[in-house]
């Protein structure tokens, strides 16, 4: 396995997590419930992540299961494990109307050319499909999604697509950031309250390189293997004939002890070379 150190780039500085006040969490949860109570019915974009799980849980509690419809996108962009987790959580929350829709298509221009605004087009296609399902029932049912306050600080072209389609961001309206969402989810007993954020598999492929089903499968299978070995917070970056592994620095020594095994497995997926990113995964 080869050592690799990426060049220094510009990164957005994040502040250290501040202690979360329990009373503040309850106040913001109440604000979230109050905001949601302004709707008669709601559609929820549900990925199975902490943010959208909290949002769906509160919608079901405030509006009732009969008034909430959840939507999950089924695509090779999302690991099958995550899709199954969304189904499991849906059963746990006792969602009565949960629709899994096959979207987006990998044959469109943004995926074939992997443009910088790929996320914008991807989210636009997904939300158009979700809203189409809602409008078939009632034009006045809003689509709610789990963006939190800190997400607004990142470069997220998908948010612009959501805004253009007038999707609602209840967590933002309640003033909730990522840590507050996690604490609120823990307070409500949600099992995925501390689940790491999951970016779609297309994010492992550099802009400008075509996104194909084969590449997505290579990434998914490689990361699944690493997770089975106990390296959960990992990324396999696809660089054509070689794979770059990102894991936290404190786990790198353990990974190198199994370096030959890992290299052999990942090379069987179709890579000529496997390198370890010395920067580590934050």
N, C-alpha and C positions, 0 to 999 in steps of 0.2 A: 504494500500500500504506500502511495506517495504522499509526502507532506505538501501542502499547498497553502499559500497565504495570499488572500485577495488584496488588491490595491486599496489604498485609503480612499474612501468616498465621503460624500457629504451625508450626514445622518441628522435627522431631527432629534433634538435633545429632549428626553423625557425626564420629568422630575421624579424624585424618589417617592414611592408610595407613602402617603400620609396615613396615620392611624384613622380608622373609620369609627365615627361616633354612632353608637347604637340608636340613640334617640333621633339622630339625623337620618339614619336609615329608615326608621319607622315613619318619620315625617315625609320622606321622599316616596316611600311606598304608598302612603296615603294620597300624596299628590298624583302618583301614577294611577291609582284607582279612581280618583276624582276625574282625571282627564279621560280615562276610558269609559267612565259612566256617562259621558256626554254622547256616546254612540248607542244606537239601538241594536245594531249588529256589527260584526267586524270580521274581516278576513285577516289572517296572520301569516306572514311569510316565515316559515318555520324550518330552520336548518338542523336543529338538534344541538346547537351551541348554547352556552349559558345565557346570552342576551335574549335570544328568541324564545328559549324555554321559560325564562322568567316572564316575558311578555305574554306568552300563551297561557301560562298558569294564572296570571292576574286577570286576563280577559275572560277565562272560563269562570273564575270566581266572581267577577263583577257582573258579567252579562249573562252567564249561564251557558251550559254546553250546547243548548239548542240554537243559540244566537252567534256561535263562533265557528268559522270554517278555517281550517289550517291547510296551508299549501307547502309542499316540499318538491323541489326540483330534482328529478332523477337524471343523472348525466354521468358520463365517464370522468367528468371534471371533479366529481366527488367520490372519495373512496367508498367501496361497498360497505365497509365497516361502519362508516358514518351514516349511510343510508339506513342500515339496520338499527343503529342507535336511535335515529329519529323515529323509527317505527316503535321501538321499545318504549321510548319516552312518551309517545302518543298514547300507547296503551296504559302506561302508568298514570298519565294525567286524565285518562278516560275521555279523550277527544272523540266526539260522536261523528264528526264530519272532517276527515283528513284525506286530502287528495294529493296523490303523487303524480306529477306530470313530467313527461319526458321533454325536457327543455334545458339548455339551448341546443341548437344544431352545430356540429363541428364543421359543417361544410360551408359556412358563410365566410365572407371576405375577412372579417377581423380575426377569425381563427386560422384560416389558411395562411394569412400573412402575419399573424400575431402582432398587431399594431399596438401602439402605446395606449390607445383608447379602447382596447379589447374589453376591459371590464365594463365600460360604459355601454357598449353594444350588448354584451352578455346580460347584464342586469336589465337593460331595456327589454330584451326579448323575454326574459323570465317574468318581469312585472307585467308586460303586455298580456302574457298568457294567464297569469293569476287574475288580473283585473278583468280579462275577458270572461273567465269563469264566474266572477262576482256579478258582472253586468248582465249575464244571462239570467240571473235571479232578480237583481235589484240594482239599478244605477247608483243608488245612494249608499251602498255598503263600502266603507273605506278599507283600503289595504294598509295594515300596520306592519312595520318592520323594526327589527331590534337594534338599530343604530344607537350607540350611546354617545354621551357628550364628548368623550375623548376621540372618538372616531372622526369627528368634524375637523380635528387638527391634522389628520393624515391626508396624504394624496390618495383620494378614493374616487375615481371617475364614476364608479357605480352609484355613488350617492347623488350625483347630478342627474343620472337617469331616473332615480327614485323621486327626486324633487320635481322633475319635469312631468312625472306621472301623478304628482300630488299624493304620493305615499306619505303616511304619517309616521313620525318618530316619537312615540310616547315616552321612551326612556330619556330622550333629550328634553322633552317638555317637562319632565319631572326633575331635571337637573342631575341625572345619574351618570357618573363616570364608571369605568370598568370595575374598579375595586368596590364601589358602592353596589353595582349590579351583583358582583360575587357575594358580597355580604348579605344582600337582600335575598338572593337565591338560597344561601345557607340558612338564613332565618326562616324561610318558607319550607325548608327540608328537601330541596331539589338535589338529586344525587349527582348532578354534573356541575355543581356550584363552582368547583375549582378546575374545570376542564380547560386546558390550554386552547388559545384561539387557533382555528384551523383555516388556513388559506386554501383556495382551490388548487388542484394539482397543476393547472396551467401556469401557476406562479413559479413552478420549478423550471420552466423552460424560458430561456432568454427571449426578450422582444426581438422580433424580426425572423425568428425561426419557426417554421410551421408547426402547429400543434396537431398531432395525429393521435389516433387511438392507440397505436403501438407505443408511442412515447409515454402516454399517460399510464398505460398498463405497466411499463417498465418502472416508472416512478412509484406507482402504487404498490407493486409487488416488492420492490426494494425496501421501501419504508415499512411495509408490513413485516418483512423479515427482521429488520433492525428492532422493531417494537417487540417482536417475539423474544428477542435476545435481552430485552430490558431497557433498550434505548428509546424511550418514548418521545422525548422532545427532540425529534430529529427531522432533517430534511435531506432528500436526495435531489441535487440539482443536476438537470440534464444538459450536458454540453456535447451533444452529438455522440461521438464515439467514446466519451469518457464521462464518468459520474463523479460529482463532488459531494462529499458527505459533510453535513453540518450537524454537530451535536455540542452540547455544553462542554466547556473546557474540562470541568471536573470529571466528565465521563470519558474523556479521550484515552486515558491510560487503559481503562477497562476495555475499550473498543479495540485498541491496538493489540491487546493480549489475544484477541480472536481475529486479528487482522487477516490471516490467510483464509480462514473460514468465510469471513465476510467478503473478501475480495473474490474468492472463488464463486460464491453464490451470485454476486452482482454481475460478474463477468458472464455467467451463464444466461443472464437476462439480455445480453447483447452488447455489453460495454467492453471496450478493449482495455481501459485503464480505470482505476478507482483511486481518488485522491481524498485526503482529509483536510478540511479547511481549518487552519491553525487559529483563525479568529474565534472559532467556536460559535455556537448558537446562543444568542442572548435570551 
